[in-house]
Amino acid sequence: MYLSEVSIELESIVDASIRKHGKFLIAILQDIQRHYNYLPEDTMKLVADKLKIPLRDIYGVASFYKAFSFTQKGKHIITTCLGTACHVRGGSRIVDAITKELGIKPGKTTDDLMFSQETAACLGCCAMGPITVVDGVYHSNVKPSMVKKIIEQAKIGIKKIDIKKQKQIFPVQVSCPRCNHGLMNPEHLIDSFPCIHITVSFGRKHGWLRLSSLYGSFNIESEYEIPIDTELNCFCPHCHEELTSSSECPICGVNMVPMIIRGGGTVHFCPRRGCKGHILDV
Ligand code: FES
């Protein structure tokens, strides 16, 4: 029995997650990671105890996915791509500049738990590299001289930034990959830009979903409240074909939603509510 050292708060979080997800272990670990910013050891023991799964199996799953961490992370996660395309464009110089600015190397967290620095192999938008992602917001063509400002922006938060002045955060205009009809809705703005308008269904509900067209922003509006972790079926509002592809989400593995970018390229995003998996191929 592992329960003796477990706090009441921790147990109530795990209980609520099990009530919501049953034995879907990844979703339960995602809830815990979201709450604590990492997976505390006690929680792993508690989940093992409650689900009657060997602790080594829980660690096996948690250590397989990069989205999970066993050490406490900072409030802001700053990740720089060191894939081949970004590396040849100076990705390692960006890492050096962040290391100098924050005083921490990749894989480390500042003492005040404000920032963690990480690197990635490829973030799916090679033509715009080097890429640095801060709290899910993509910054393209990053130069060492931009690092200080990017970190300052992270402290302020994207919602308070005048997005129109930020050249690194870019909007996309998309159309349906089936009928090629535009999916932009200029009459409705999210993040100050025309939103992307599609229809979705989940359970017995069917309604509209509006997405921010700002690449790296995850702001949405929907006709119905969509519970976290719900996997949506997405449709073009013009031809009514389902928007799905064989590409799998790099974070949770579900089939991604494709859209064509005006001017060339595709963008794929994960249809699971709360998952931030997306791929940009320009
Ligand atoms: S190599 Fe950096 S996004 Fe692909």
py3Dmol code that shows the C-alpha trace and the ligand (Angstrom):
import py3Dmol

protein = """\
ATOM      1  CA  MET A   1       0.000   0.000   0.000  1.00  0.00           C
ATOM      2  CA  TYR A   2       1.493   3.308  -1.115  1.00  0.00           C
ATOM      3  CA  LEU A   3      -1.142   5.721   0.205  1.00  0.00           C
ATOM      4  CA  SER A   4       0.345   6.661   3.592  1.00  0.00           C
ATOM      5  CA  GLU A   5       2.473   9.623   2.406  1.00  0.00           C
ATOM      6  CA  VAL A   6       0.030  11.012  -0.094  1.00  0.00           C
ATOM      7  CA  SER A   7      -1.540  14.419   0.463  1.00  0.00           C
ATOM      8  CA  ILE A   8      -5.310  14.926   0.329  1.00  0.00           C
ATOM      9  CA  GLU A   9      -4.990  17.343  -2.581  1.00  0.00           C
ATOM     10  CA  LEU A  10      -3.013  14.869  -4.616  1.00  0.00           C
ATOM     11  CA  GLU A  11      -5.491  12.091  -3.966  1.00  0.00           C
ATOM     12  CA  SER A  12      -8.472  14.229  -4.941  1.00  0.00           C
ATOM     13  CA  ILE A  13      -6.796  15.155  -8.244  1.00  0.00           C
ATOM     14  CA  VAL A  14      -6.088  11.531  -9.048  1.00  0.00           C
ATOM     15  CA  ASP A  15      -9.613  10.452  -8.034  1.00  0.00           C
ATOM     16  CA  ALA A  16     -11.219  13.143 -10.212  1.00  0.00           C
ATOM     17  CA  SER A  17      -9.070  12.136 -13.152  1.00  0.00           C
ATOM     18  CA  ILE A  18      -9.900   8.428 -12.765  1.00  0.00           C
ATOM     19  CA  ARG A  19     -13.611   9.282 -12.546  1.00  0.00           C
ATOM     20  CA  LYS A  20     -13.267  11.212 -15.807  1.00  0.00           C
ATOM     21  CA  HIS A  21     -10.991   8.863 -17.759  1.00  0.00           C
ATOM     22  CA  GLY A  22     -11.480   5.433 -16.192  1.00  0.00           C
ATOM     23  CA  LYS A  23      -8.329   3.392 -16.844  1.00  0.00           C
ATOM     24  CA  PHE A  24      -7.039   5.613 -19.676  1.00  0.00           C
ATOM     25  CA  LEU A  25      -3.597   6.007 -18.140  1.00  0.00           C
ATOM     26  CA  ILE A  26      -2.166   8.607 -20.545  1.00  0.00           C
ATOM     27  CA  ALA A  27      -5.113  10.952 -19.949  1.00  0.00           C
ATOM     28  CA  ILE A  28      -4.710  10.554 -16.184  1.00  0.00           C
ATOM     29  CA  LEU A  29      -0.982  11.319 -16.392  1.00  0.00           C
ATOM     30  CA  GLN A  30      -1.775  14.355 -18.577  1.00  0.00           C
ATOM     31  CA  ASP A  31      -4.125  15.690 -15.891  1.00  0.00           C
ATOM     32  CA  ILE A  32      -1.439  15.296 -13.232  1.00  0.00           C
ATOM     33  CA  GLN A  33       1.251  16.829 -15.424  1.00  0.00           C
ATOM     34  CA  ARG A  34      -1.050  19.778 -16.193  1.00  0.00           C
ATOM     35  CA  HIS A  35      -1.701  20.376 -12.518  1.00  0.00           C
ATOM     36  CA  TYR A  36       1.828  20.040 -11.129  1.00  0.00           C
ATOM     37  CA  ASN A  37       3.884  20.750 -14.255  1.00  0.00           C
ATOM     38  CA  TYR A  38       5.525  17.351 -13.664  1.00  0.00           C
ATOM     39  CA  LEU A  39       4.693  13.883 -12.339  1.00  0.00           C
ATOM     40  CA  PRO A  40       5.522  13.736  -8.613  1.00  0.00           C
ATOM     41  CA  GLU A  41       6.696  10.319  -7.414  1.00  0.00           C
ATOM     42  CA  ASP A  42       3.835  10.028  -4.925  1.00  0.00           C
ATOM     43  CA  THR A  43       1.295  10.452  -7.715  1.00  0.00           C
ATOM     44  CA  MET A  44       2.792   7.579  -9.689  1.00  0.00           C
ATOM     45  CA  LYS A  45       2.490   5.363  -6.638  1.00  0.00           C
ATOM     46  CA  LEU A  46      -1.057   6.499  -6.031  1.00  0.00           C
ATOM     47  CA  VAL A  47      -2.130   5.868  -9.640  1.00  0.00           C
ATOM     48  CA  ALA A  48      -0.519   2.414  -9.490  1.00  0.00           C
ATOM     49  CA  ASP A  49      -2.403   1.686  -6.299  1.00  0.00           C
ATOM     50  CA  LYS A  50      -5.774   2.940  -7.535  1.00  0.00           C
ATOM     51  CA  LEU A  51      -5.628   1.328 -10.984  1.00  0.00           C
ATOM     52  CA  LYS A  52      -3.982  -1.839  -9.642  1.00  0.00           C
ATOM     53  CA  ILE A  53      -1.241  -1.546 -12.248  1.00  0.00           C
ATOM     54  CA  PRO A  54       2.418  -2.349 -11.400  1.00  0.00           C
ATOM     55  CA  LEU A  55       4.379   0.840 -10.698  1.00  0.00           C
ATOM     56  CA  ARG A  56       7.017  -0.130 -13.273  1.00  0.00           C
ATOM     57  CA  ASP A  57       4.303  -0.126 -15.990  1.00  0.00           C
ATOM     58  CA  ILE A  58       3.258   3.421 -15.032  1.00  0.00           C
ATOM     59  CA  TYR A  59       6.885   4.557 -15.252  1.00  0.00           C
ATOM     60  CA  GLY A  60       7.219   2.702 -18.551  1.00  0.00           C
ATOM     61  CA  VAL A  61       4.386   4.706 -20.106  1.00  0.00           C
ATOM     62  CA  ALA A  62       5.379   8.035 -18.500  1.00  0.00           C
ATOM     63  CA  SER A  63       9.016   7.764 -19.552  1.00  0.00           C
ATOM     64  CA  PHE A  64       8.062   6.861 -23.145  1.00  0.00           C
ATOM     65  CA  TYR A  65       6.416  10.249 -23.870  1.00  0.00           C
ATOM     66  CA  LYS A  66       8.496  13.405 -23.865  1.00  0.00           C
ATOM     67  CA  ALA A  67       5.451  15.390 -22.779  1.00  0.00           C
ATOM     68  CA  PHE A  68       5.822  13.905 -19.273  1.00  0.00           C
ATOM     69  CA  SER A  69       8.499  14.958 -16.828  1.00  0.00           C
ATOM     70  CA  PHE A  70       9.652  13.470 -13.525  1.00  0.00           C
ATOM     71  CA  THR A  71      11.331  16.679 -12.397  1.00  0.00           C
ATOM     72  CA  GLN A  72       9.616  19.947 -11.610  1.00  0.00           C
ATOM     73  CA  LYS A  73       9.406  22.262 -14.615  1.00  0.00           C
ATOM     74  CA  GLY A  74       9.313  26.036 -14.805  1.00  0.00           C
ATOM     75  CA  LYS A  75       6.140  28.049 -15.294  1.00  0.00           C
ATOM     76  CA  HIS A  76       7.336  28.855 -18.840  1.00  0.00           C
ATOM     77  CA  ILE A  77       8.849  26.214 -21.124  1.00  0.00           C
ATOM     78  CA  ILE A  78      11.199  27.542 -23.807  1.00  0.00           C
ATOM     79  CA  THR A  79      12.109  24.977 -26.469  1.00  0.00           C
ATOM     80  CA  THR A  80      14.503  25.533 -29.359  1.00  0.00           C
ATOM     81  CA  CYS A  81      14.603  23.230 -32.356  1.00  0.00           C
ATOM     82  CA  LEU A  82      17.992  21.649 -33.087  1.00  0.00           C
ATOM     83  CA  GLY A  83      16.778  19.524 -36.001  1.00  0.00           C
ATOM     84  CA  THR A  84      18.985  19.597 -39.100  1.00  0.00           C
ATOM     85  CA  ALA A  85      17.282  22.564 -40.816  1.00  0.00           C
ATOM     86  CA  CYS A  86      17.223  24.700 -37.676  1.00  0.00           C
ATOM     87  CA  HIS A  87      20.727  23.637 -36.694  1.00  0.00           C
ATOM     88  CA  VAL A  88      22.255  24.821 -39.998  1.00  0.00           C
ATOM     89  CA  ARG A  89      20.398  28.125 -39.604  1.00  0.00           C
ATOM     90  CA  GLY A  90      21.915  28.778 -36.201  1.00  0.00           C
ATOM     91  CA  GLY A  91      19.678  26.926 -33.732  1.00  0.00           C
ATOM     92  CA  SER A  92      22.575  26.241 -31.377  1.00  0.00           C
ATOM     93  CA  ARG A  93      23.362  29.988 -31.228  1.00  0.00           C
ATOM     94  CA  ILE A  94      19.789  30.537 -30.042  1.00  0.00           C
ATOM     95  CA  VAL A  95      20.282  27.904 -27.331  1.00  0.00           C
ATOM     96  CA  ASP A  96      23.516  29.669 -26.280  1.00  0.00           C
ATOM     97  CA  ALA A  97      21.709  33.028 -26.108  1.00  0.00           C
ATOM     98  CA  ILE A  98      18.906  31.547 -23.980  1.00  0.00           C
ATOM     99  CA  THR A  99      21.465  29.831 -21.732  1.00  0.00           C
ATOM    100  CA  LYS A 100      23.200  33.179 -21.225  1.00  0.00           C
ATOM    101  CA  GLU A 101      19.970  35.083 -20.636  1.00  0.00           C
ATOM    102  CA  LEU A 102      18.393  32.605 -18.197  1.00  0.00           C
ATOM    103  CA  GLY A 103      21.565  31.128 -16.705  1.00  0.00           C
ATOM    104  CA  ILE A 104      20.399  27.544 -17.325  1.00  0.00           C
ATOM    105  CA  LYS A 105      21.445  24.920 -19.858  1.00  0.00           C
ATOM    106  CA  PRO A 106      18.941  22.801 -21.839  1.00  0.00           C
ATOM    107  CA  GLY A 107      17.168  20.314 -19.584  1.00  0.00           C
ATOM    108  CA  LYS A 108      17.406  22.647 -16.568  1.00  0.00           C
ATOM    109  CA  THR A 109      14.978  24.909 -14.705  1.00  0.00           C
ATOM    110  CA  THR A 110      15.696  28.276 -13.089  1.00  0.00           C
ATOM    111  CA  ASP A 111      15.836  28.315  -9.273  1.00  0.00           C
ATOM    112  CA  ASP A 112      12.693  30.482  -9.102  1.00  0.00           C
ATOM    113  CA  LEU A 113      10.841  27.847 -11.207  1.00  0.00           C
ATOM    114  CA  MET A 114       9.951  30.488 -13.804  1.00  0.00           C
ATOM    115  CA  PHE A 115      11.683  28.969 -16.868  1.00  0.00           C
ATOM    116  CA  SER A 116      12.749  25.569 -18.159  1.00  0.00           C
ATOM    117  CA  GLN A 117      14.928  25.345 -21.245  1.00  0.00           C
ATOM    118  CA  GLU A 118      14.574  22.410 -23.653  1.00  0.00           C
ATOM    119  CA  THR A 119      15.598  21.402 -27.157  1.00  0.00           C
ATOM    120  CA  ALA A 120      13.694  19.402 -29.774  1.00  0.00           C
ATOM    121  CA  ALA A 121      14.658  17.331 -32.815  1.00  0.00           C
ATOM    122  CA  CYS A 122      12.189  18.863 -35.307  1.00  0.00           C
ATOM    123  CA  LEU A 123       9.074  20.913 -34.699  1.00  0.00           C
ATOM    124  CA  GLY A 124       7.573  20.474 -38.155  1.00  0.00           C
ATOM    125  CA  CYS A 125       8.139  23.947 -39.679  1.00  0.00           C
ATOM    126  CA  CYS A 126      11.712  23.593 -40.950  1.00  0.00           C
ATOM    127  CA  ALA A 127      11.466  26.306 -43.647  1.00  0.00           C
ATOM    128  CA  MET A 128      10.952  28.961 -40.982  1.00  0.00           C
ATOM    129  CA  GLY A 129      13.806  27.961 -38.715  1.00  0.00           C
ATOM    130  CA  PRO A 130      15.418  28.439 -36.396  1.00  0.00           C
ATOM    131  CA  ILE A 131      12.266  27.890 -34.368  1.00  0.00           C
ATOM    132  CA  THR A 132      11.844  28.613 -30.660  1.00  0.00           C
ATOM    133  CA  VAL A 133       8.575  27.746 -28.940  1.00  0.00           C
ATOM    134  CA  VAL A 134       7.603  29.460 -25.713  1.00  0.00           C
ATOM    135  CA  ASP A 135       4.555  28.143 -23.869  1.00  0.00           C
ATOM    136  CA  GLY A 136       3.230  26.755 -27.168  1.00  0.00           C
ATOM    137  CA  VAL A 137       3.769  30.002 -29.144  1.00  0.00           C
ATOM    138  CA  TYR A 138       6.027  29.537 -32.166  1.00  0.00           C
ATOM    139  CA  HIS A 139       8.701  32.105 -32.993  1.00  0.00           C
ATOM    140  CA  SER A 140      10.220  31.741 -36.462  1.00  0.00           C
ATOM    141  CA  ASN A 141      13.536  32.899 -37.985  1.00  0.00           C
ATOM    142  CA  VAL A 142      14.813  33.558 -34.490  1.00  0.00           C
ATOM    143  CA  LYS A 143      18.094  35.419 -34.048  1.00  0.00           C
ATOM    144  CA  PRO A 144      20.185  35.608 -30.844  1.00  0.00           C
ATOM    145  CA  SER A 145      19.356  39.323 -30.613  1.00  0.00           C
ATOM    146  CA  MET A 146      15.633  38.438 -30.335  1.00  0.00           C
ATOM    147  CA  VAL A 147      15.993  36.120 -27.342  1.00  0.00           C
ATOM    148  CA  LYS A 148      15.777  38.762 -24.624  1.00  0.00           C
ATOM    149  CA  LYS A 149      12.510  40.111 -26.038  1.00  0.00           C
ATOM    150  CA  ILE A 150      11.020  36.626 -26.463  1.00  0.00           C
ATOM    151  CA  ILE A 151      11.696  35.893 -22.798  1.00  0.00           C
ATOM    152  CA  GLU A 152      10.159  39.210 -21.766  1.00  0.00           C
ATOM    153  CA  GLN A 153       7.057  38.368 -23.825  1.00  0.00           C
ATOM    154  CA  ALA A 154       6.755  35.011 -22.091  1.00  0.00           C
ATOM    155  CA  LYS A 155       6.665  36.771 -18.734  1.00  0.00           C
ATOM    156  CA  ILE A 156       3.896  39.118 -19.926  1.00  0.00           C
ATOM    157  CA  GLY A 157       1.822  36.363 -21.585  1.00  0.00           C
ATOM    158  CA  ILE A 158       0.570  36.242 -25.187  1.00  0.00           C
ATOM    159  CA  LYS A 159      -2.849  37.684 -24.443  1.00  0.00           C
ATOM    160  CA  LYS A 160      -1.362  40.973 -23.265  1.00  0.00           C
ATOM    161  CA  ILE A 161       1.011  41.340 -26.213  1.00  0.00           C
ATOM    162  CA  ASP A 162       0.159  43.539 -29.193  1.00  0.00           C
ATOM    163  CA  ILE A 163       0.296  40.625 -31.629  1.00  0.00           C
ATOM    164  CA  LYS A 164       0.233  42.811 -34.746  1.00  0.00           C
ATOM    165  CA  LYS A 165       3.651  44.211 -33.783  1.00  0.00           C
ATOM    166  CA  GLN A 166       5.178  40.772 -33.315  1.00  0.00           C
ATOM    167  CA  LYS A 167       6.611  39.630 -36.636  1.00  0.00           C
ATOM    168  CA  GLN A 168       7.737  36.291 -35.168  1.00  0.00           C
ATOM    169  CA  ILE A 169       4.184  35.156 -34.355  1.00  0.00           C
ATOM    170  CA  PHE A 170       2.448  34.656 -37.659  1.00  0.00           C
ATOM    171  CA  PRO A 171      -1.143  34.143 -38.828  1.00  0.00           C
ATOM    172  CA  VAL A 172      -2.012  31.527 -41.459  1.00  0.00           C
ATOM    173  CA  GLN A 173      -4.829  31.553 -44.008  1.00  0.00           C
ATOM    174  CA  VAL A 174      -6.164  28.090 -44.697  1.00  0.00           C
ATOM    175  CA  SER A 175      -8.550  26.231 -46.964  1.00  0.00           C
ATOM    176  CA  CYS A 176     -10.171  22.802 -47.036  1.00  0.00           C
ATOM    177  CA  PRO A 177      -7.897  20.053 -48.451  1.00  0.00           C
ATOM    178  CA  ARG A 178     -10.962  18.348 -49.995  1.00  0.00           C
ATOM    179  CA  CYS A 179     -12.868  21.169 -51.792  1.00  0.00           C
ATOM    180  CA  ASN A 180     -10.224  23.921 -51.540  1.00  0.00           C
ATOM    181  CA  HIS A 181     -12.832  26.359 -50.199  1.00  0.00           C
ATOM    182  CA  GLY A 182     -11.409  28.971 -47.803  1.00  0.00           C
ATOM    183  CA  LEU A 183     -11.978  28.280 -44.096  1.00  0.00           C
ATOM    184  CA  MET A 184     -11.332  31.831 -42.910  1.00  0.00           C
ATOM    185  CA  ASN A 185     -14.064  33.891 -41.291  1.00  0.00           C
ATOM    186  CA  PRO A 186     -13.123  37.602 -41.624  1.00  0.00           C
ATOM    187  CA  GLU A 187     -16.234  38.641 -39.691  1.00  0.00           C
ATOM    188  CA  HIS A 188     -15.074  36.994 -36.509  1.00  0.00           C
ATOM    189  CA  LEU A 189     -11.678  37.767 -34.996  1.00  0.00           C
ATOM    190  CA  ILE A 190      -9.686  35.729 -32.495  1.00  0.00           C
ATOM    191  CA  ASP A 191      -6.311  37.117 -31.339  1.00  0.00           C
ATOM    192  CA  SER A 192      -7.162  40.138 -33.557  1.00  0.00           C
ATOM    193  CA  PHE A 193      -7.100  38.031 -36.757  1.00  0.00           C
ATOM    194  CA  PRO A 194      -9.883  36.431 -38.854  1.00  0.00           C
ATOM    195  CA  CYS A 195     -10.563  33.046 -37.294  1.00  0.00           C
ATOM    196  CA  ILE A 196     -10.684  29.615 -38.926  1.00  0.00           C
ATOM    197  CA  HIS A 197     -14.239  28.285 -39.025  1.00  0.00           C
ATOM    198  CA  ILE A 198     -15.041  24.546 -39.190  1.00  0.00           C
ATOM    199  CA  THR A 199     -17.746  22.248 -37.857  1.00  0.00           C
ATOM    200  CA  VAL A 200     -17.141  19.485 -35.331  1.00  0.00           C
ATOM    201  CA  SER A 201     -18.976  16.611 -33.734  1.00  0.00           C
ATOM    202  CA  PHE A 202     -18.411  14.729 -30.500  1.00  0.00           C
ATOM    203  CA  GLY A 203     -20.790  12.443 -28.653  1.00  0.00           C
ATOM    204  CA  ARG A 204     -24.223  13.489 -29.910  1.00  0.00           C
ATOM    205  CA  LYS A 205     -23.275  17.117 -30.396  1.00  0.00           C
ATOM    206  CA  HIS A 206     -22.579  18.809 -33.710  1.00  0.00           C
ATOM    207  CA  GLY A 207     -21.740  22.495 -33.990  1.00  0.00           C
ATOM    208  CA  TRP A 208     -19.234  25.121 -35.074  1.00  0.00           C
ATOM    209  CA  LEU A 209     -15.678  25.553 -33.854  1.00  0.00           C
ATOM    210  CA  ARG A 210     -13.615  28.699 -34.350  1.00  0.00           C
ATOM    211  CA  LEU A 211      -9.844  28.480 -34.103  1.00  0.00           C
ATOM    212  CA  SER A 212      -7.253  31.217 -33.849  1.00  0.00           C
ATOM    213  CA  SER A 213      -5.424  31.544 -37.174  1.00  0.00           C
ATOM    214  CA  LEU A 214      -2.324  32.593 -35.265  1.00  0.00           C
ATOM    215  CA  TYR A 215       0.128  29.737 -35.505  1.00  0.00           C
ATOM    216  CA  GLY A 216       1.114  28.792 -31.980  1.00  0.00           C
ATOM    217  CA  SER A 217      -2.013  30.229 -30.340  1.00  0.00           C
ATOM    218  CA  PHE A 218      -4.500  27.653 -29.047  1.00  0.00           C
ATOM    219  CA  ASN A 219      -7.405  30.014 -28.490  1.00  0.00           C
ATOM    220  CA  ILE A 220     -10.731  28.631 -29.663  1.00  0.00           C
ATOM    221  CA  GLU A 221     -14.448  29.344 -29.420  1.00  0.00           C
ATOM    222  CA  SER A 222     -17.084  26.666 -29.818  1.00  0.00           C
ATOM    223  CA  GLU A 223     -20.839  26.295 -29.976  1.00  0.00           C
ATOM    224  CA  TYR A 224     -20.743  23.716 -27.184  1.00  0.00           C
ATOM    225  CA  GLU A 225     -18.411  23.354 -24.264  1.00  0.00           C
ATOM    226  CA  ILE A 226     -15.870  20.696 -25.224  1.00  0.00           C
ATOM    227  CA  PRO A 227     -14.483  18.690 -22.288  1.00  0.00           C
ATOM    228  CA  ILE A 228     -10.689  18.339 -22.080  1.00  0.00           C
ATOM    229  CA  ASP A 229      -9.365  15.228 -23.864  1.00  0.00           C
ATOM    230  CA  THR A 230     -12.451  14.920 -26.082  1.00  0.00           C
ATOM    231  CA  GLU A 231     -11.433  13.759 -29.539  1.00  0.00           C
ATOM    232  CA  LEU A 232     -13.307  15.807 -32.132  1.00  0.00           C
ATOM    233  CA  ASN A 233     -14.436  14.816 -35.604  1.00  0.00           C
ATOM    234  CA  CYS A 234     -13.793  17.877 -37.749  1.00  0.00           C
ATOM    235  CA  PHE A 235     -15.576  18.773 -40.995  1.00  0.00           C
ATOM    236  CA  CYS A 236     -15.362  21.361 -43.741  1.00  0.00           C
ATOM    237  CA  PRO A 237     -18.442  23.630 -43.430  1.00  0.00           C
ATOM    238  CA  HIS A 238     -18.635  23.864 -47.261  1.00  0.00           C
ATOM    239  CA  CYS A 239     -18.247  20.324 -48.654  1.00  0.00           C
ATOM    240  CA  HIS A 240     -19.017  18.636 -45.286  1.00  0.00           C
ATOM    241  CA  GLU A 241     -16.177  16.134 -45.813  1.00  0.00           C
ATOM    242  CA  GLU A 242     -14.370  14.990 -42.694  1.00  0.00           C
ATOM    243  CA  LEU A 243     -10.988  16.671 -42.217  1.00  0.00           C
ATOM    244  CA  THR A 244      -8.689  13.852 -41.234  1.00  0.00           C
ATOM    245  CA  SER A 245      -5.347  12.508 -42.362  1.00  0.00           C
ATOM    246  CA  SER A 246      -2.996   9.606 -41.788  1.00  0.00           C
ATOM    247  CA  SER A 247      -0.515  11.893 -39.938  1.00  0.00           C
ATOM    248  CA  GLU A 248      -0.459  11.077 -36.247  1.00  0.00           C
ATOM    249  CA  CYS A 249      -0.200  13.659 -33.491  1.00  0.00           C
ATOM    250  CA  PRO A 250       3.423  13.684 -32.219  1.00  0.00           C
ATOM    251  CA  ILE A 251       2.091  14.076 -28.648  1.00  0.00           C
ATOM    252  CA  CYS A 252      -0.943  11.800 -28.275  1.00  0.00           C
ATOM    253  CA  GLY A 253      -0.987   9.721 -31.481  1.00  0.00           C
ATOM    254  CA  VAL A 254      -4.510  10.467 -32.802  1.00  0.00           C
ATOM    255  CA  ASN A 255      -5.030  11.202 -36.510  1.00  0.00           C
ATOM    256  CA  MET A 256      -4.487  14.886 -37.217  1.00  0.00           C
ATOM    257  CA  VAL A 257      -6.676  17.452 -38.980  1.00  0.00           C
ATOM    258  CA  PRO A 258      -5.115  18.779 -42.227  1.00  0.00           C
ATOM    259  CA  MET A 259      -5.608  22.205 -43.808  1.00  0.00           C
ATOM    260  CA  ILE A 260      -4.008  23.816 -46.857  1.00  0.00           C
ATOM    261  CA  ILE A 261      -2.108  27.060 -46.278  1.00  0.00           C
ATOM    262  CA  ARG A 262      -2.762  29.761 -48.832  1.00  0.00           C
ATOM    263  CA  GLY A 263       0.559  30.464 -50.516  1.00  0.00           C
ATOM    264  CA  GLY A 264       1.774  26.882 -50.097  1.00  0.00           C
ATOM    265  CA  GLY A 265       2.115  24.227 -47.444  1.00  0.00           C
ATOM    266  CA  THR A 266      -0.078  22.410 -44.977  1.00  0.00           C
ATOM    267  CA  VAL A 267      -0.838  22.685 -41.323  1.00  0.00           C
ATOM    268  CA  HIS A 268      -2.006  19.734 -39.214  1.00  0.00           C
ATOM    269  CA  PHE A 269      -3.436  20.075 -35.742  1.00  0.00           C
ATOM    270  CA  CYS A 270      -4.487  17.528 -33.150  1.00  0.00           C
ATOM    271  CA  PRO A 271      -8.289  17.198 -32.731  1.00  0.00           C
ATOM    272  CA  ARG A 272      -8.013  16.143 -29.091  1.00  0.00           C
ATOM    273  CA  ARG A 273      -9.175  19.052 -26.885  1.00  0.00           C
ATOM    274  CA  GLY A 274      -6.274  20.274 -24.776  1.00  0.00           C
ATOM    275  CA  CYS A 275      -3.530  18.579 -26.807  1.00  0.00           C
ATOM    276  CA  LYS A 276      -1.091  21.040 -28.379  1.00  0.00           C
ATOM    277  CA  GLY A 277       0.209  18.760 -31.112  1.00  0.00           C
ATOM    278  CA  HIS A 278       0.512  20.505 -34.462  1.00  0.00           C
ATOM    279  CA  ILE A 279       2.756  20.379 -37.507  1.00  0.00           C
ATOM    280  CA  LEU A 280       3.466  23.163 -39.986  1.00  0.00           C
ATOM    281  CA  ASP A 281       4.947  22.225 -43.354  1.00  0.00           C
ATOM    282  CA  VAL A 282       5.529  25.272 -45.538  1.00  0.00           C
TER     283      VAL A 282
END
"""
ligand_1 = """\
4
FES
S 14.411 21.178 -38.113
Fe 13.543 22.720 -36.864
S 11.461 22.677 -37.371
Fe 12.293 21.047 -38.514
"""
view = py3Dmol.view(width=600, height=400)
view.addModel(protein, "pdb")
view.setStyle({"model": 0}, {"cartoon": {"style": "trace"}})
view.addModel(ligand_1, "xyz")
view.setStyle({"model": 1}, {"stick": {}})
view.zoomTo()
view.show()
